[in-house]
Amino acid sequence: MKFVDEATIDIAAGNGGAGCVSFRREKFIPFGGPNGGDGGRGGSVYAVADRNLNTLIDYRYARRHEARNGEPGRGSDQFGAAAEDIVLRMPVGTIVKDAETDEVLAELLVPDEPVLLAKGGDGGFGNMHFKTSTNRAPRQKTPGWPGDQKKLRLELRVLADVGLLGMPNAGKSTLIAAISNARPKIADYPFTTLHPNLGVVRAGPDRSFVVADIPGLIEGASEGAGLGHQFLRHLQRTRLLLHLVDIAPFDEGIDPVAQAKAIVKELRKYDESLYQKPRWLVLNKLDMVPAEEREARVKDFVKRLRWKGPVFQISALARQGLDPMVQSIYEHVAAHAEKAPPEVDRRFEAEAGGADA
């Protein structure tokens, strides 16, 4: 399935049904009075986060979503039927914005929780509502209220604990395939990932976290060069960034330190808050460096980069040095996980309030 993380759609809630003008007409009841019912409510449009979806591709092709109008009122005190609401199911992590004002209308982070996007119009009043002691045969009614209509921009930001950052061909896809159940395309020739991949990493019994692999960045990405800038938004919900560096580049004329500095520079240009996130350095492809040169090359790299944070030396292809890194990542993610507030029994809350009083 094609990965789509942006879409623009039009939604329209249903209009309310019109009220009815009617009078009771029965034999032997000459002054039956008004009995025109109200119109039904128009259908509303809701959005719901669905765990089983991971792309917005459904909204790339179905761009118009309309709810039905409410039925008009009828005589004999009959109100019109309300129209059914429609529910748009979207991936968890979708941000819904008003396309005209750029206002954030909803952020779908809780699965199966409905969020109102467009309210259906209320039904109009029938002539029953206008009966008074001085106006005993009203002929007034009101039309139904119109439903909301909006143009929305949908933006998906995947929910992941850890994000992989780096140049194309740094080994991000190989790493996520080595430590998780994700199976991105990997080959022995240079190419870049075209869309984000998510993988669940098992660090032990009941110990896991989610990793996101985005397309590689290149210099000038914050101005629109390459593919990576389109997917940097997917790193904004992560708690930790792993900066993957190819310590043994395919082209000997490439300086890994210059590449690493370029990535950091592009990250800061794109979003300062993303730049401020905790970031660890992961030096990959050490199996391509002779054993006697590894220590000296790593020390030289860290010194020239002026790096002060954690450093991990791995080979994703040979699966060397992965377990200590995975355990350290899990400890960091678990320590910074958002803990739900403890549930308070309202019975004891009421008793405490009474005691204070």
Sequence and secondary structure as in RCSB ss.txt:
>XXXX:A:sequence
MKFVDEATIDIAAGNGGAGCVSFRREKFIPFGGPNGGDGGRGGSVYAVADRNLNTLIDYRYARRHEARNGEPGRG
SDQFGAAAEDIVLRMPVGTIVKDAETDEVLAELLVPDEPVLLAKGGDGGFGNMHFKTSTNRAPRQKTPGWPGDQK
KLRLELRVLADVGLLGMPNAGKSTLIAAISNARPKIADYPFTTLHPNLGVVRAGPDRSFVVADIPGLIEGASEGA
GLGHQFLRHLQRTRLLLHLVDIAPFDEGIDPVAQAKAIVKELRKYDESLYQKPRWLVLNKLDMVPAEEREARVKD
FVKRLRWKGPVFQISALARQGLDPMVQSIYEHVAAHAEKAPPEVDRRFEAEAGGADA
>XXXX:A:secstr
     EEEEEEE          B  BTTBTT  B          EEEEEETT    THHHH  EEE       BT
TTB       EEEEEETTEEEEETTT  EEEEE SBT  EEEE        GGGG  SS SS           EE
EEEEEE    SEEEEESTTSSHHHHHHHHSS      SS     S EEEEEEEETTEEEEEEE     TTGGGT 
SSGGGGGGGGTT SEEEEEEESS SSTT  HHHHHHHHHHHHHHH HHHHTS EEEEEE GGGS HHHHHHHHHH
HHHHHT  S EEE BTTTTBSHHHHHHHHHHHHHHT         HHHHHHHHHHH 
